[in-house]
Amino acid sequence: MTSTETAPFSLRSIAVPAFGPALLFSFGEGAILPVVALSARDLGASVAVAALIVTLIGLGSWFFNLPASVITLRFGERWAIVGAAAASAIALVGAAMAPFAPHGLWLLAGSMVVVGMAASVFSLARQKYLTEAVPVVLRARALSSLGGVNRIGIFIGPFIGAAVMQFGGIPAAYWAGVVGMAAAAALSLTIPDLETPAADVDGAPVQAATMRSVAASHAGVFLTVGMGVLLLSALRASRQVVIPLWSEHLGLDATQASLIYGISGAIDMLVFYPAGKLMDRKGRQWVAIPSTLIMGTAMLLIPLSAGFVGLLLASLLIGFGNGISSGLNMTLGADFSPDNGRGQFLGIWRFLADAGSTGGPVLLSGVTALASLGAGVASTGVLGFAAAIVFAITIPRLKHRRNY
């Protein structure tokens, strides 16, 4: 064991500065996500344009992953996190003022792009910070907790948004998001700076890594385990669309659909820490393979459900599978990231994950258009089995520079 592994360390010692901003930021996102499409419709957008404006958040995050790594390296993790949260707060002020602006729809669209870009910087910087601040033996627990905290914030946010909208209408949800983002920026100021590592054992300067050099030197990782991450992200994103669509297909009302979605999300939030502990003690494949198999199986079961109970049981299975995979993508990215070029590596890694998140619903839509909704849902289930195969082959065989 290295000295890093034997030195006493507790996640509680960094819990507030490390996880507090993430909770507040995701709360801010959760507060506004349910109302973006409604805002666009109120501003005169068609259904298609309203859906596109919602998608701009994900697109902004996806395409900004590579610049986010440059920003994080330029300003450091703490100031990247502070700046991203502050930029998101400003963007949400713009969204709240959109109904009163001359070109409100364009202002709303631009605000959502900025929110996505800021989320990219925030997510990459906090992942890089925890990767370097936490000992390897606790890494999966730390990053699973980070993923779990995000889920909690996204889960709570819509309820707070709904409460404040009773008094201030739709703009009040954006103001709730502003409060969350501003609080995240303020709390991020308490994040302790990381120690700058020595150049190397001889004291000679290390040649700075570039995006191109990192992509070339780690192409094997990106094209193997990275593809598993892409498939897992596609599966996760698809499940958020599948449950409401199949609920409607079964003729369930909005209350029943929301109840199923909410209970599935609650199960999702309960199992992240034990899963991280298992990954730290037994290895990443102990969670990577079961979680993808469980979600894939649940997706295949959904088209077989004929009513509320059947869909609820399948959704609970999805929630459990997704919950135990909390932080898995971030943990694998941290495991294979090099000391020199970690920021660039994580930028590419997150680009792959976001590509999957964007592609999953597109696959569902395409297969549904060509065949049926049941076939579309089943096709997303196949993604889970494909991800499990990739993880089974690549995670045990790829030699990592550290033992975990």
Secondary structure, DSSP 8 states (H G I E B T S, - for coil): --HHHHS---GGGGHHHHHHHHHHHHHHHHHHGGGHHHHHHHTT--HHHHHHHHHHHHHHHHHTHHHHHHHHHHH-HHHHHHHHHHHHHHHHHHHHHGGGSTTHHHHHHHHHHHHHHHHHHHHHHHHHHHHHHS-GGGHHHHHHHHHHHHHHHHHHHHHHHHHHHHHH-HHHHHHHHHHHHHHHHHHHTT--------S-TT--------HHHHHHHTHHHHTTHHHHHHHHHHHHHHHHHHHHHHHHHTT--HHHHHHHHHHHHHHHHHSHHHHHHHHHHH-THHHHHHHHHHHHHHHHHGGG--SHHHHHHHHHHHHHHHHHTTTHHHHHHHHH--STTHHHHHHHHHHHHHHHHHHHHHHHHHHHHHS-HHHHHHHHHHHHHHHHHHHHHHHHHS--SS--
